[in-house]
Amino acid sequence: DRLKNSIIMILDPDMILLRPLTYDFTSSNVMIHRSERGPPKVKKVMHGQPWASLYAFGDGPFKQDLNYVFSNHTDSPALKATDDE
């Protein structure tokens, strides 16, 4: 019960020292990703309100020829995944 309000951070070792670690982005100058849902109403990490960093890769790493990647595993569930998944 004492860990109920804990915050877990998954850190990229290359990026740890670029910005201070925080859970409150209310007064921060970070760029917030545009979403169809609009800007977040609450700019804090809390239950049901996770935050993540974006990288400049976009969806490039996910645009692969899966038939080639899984040519030796033709029964892989990855071959049945939709673009949304």
BELGIHU-V668216 format. One record per pair of residues at least 24 apart in sequence whose C-alpha atoms are under 10 Angstrom apart, sorted by the first residue. I is the first residue (numbers start at 1). GAP is how many residues later the second one is. D is the distance in whole Angstrom. If there is no record, write none. Layout:
BEGIN
i:gap:d
I:GAP:D
I:GAP:D
END
This chain:
BEGIN
i:gap:d
4:43:10
5:41:8
5:42:8
6:40:9
6:41:10
7:38:8
7:39:8
7:40:9
7:43:10
8:42:10
9:42:10
9:43:9
10:42:9
11:42:10
12:41:10
23:27:10
23:28:9
25:26:10
END
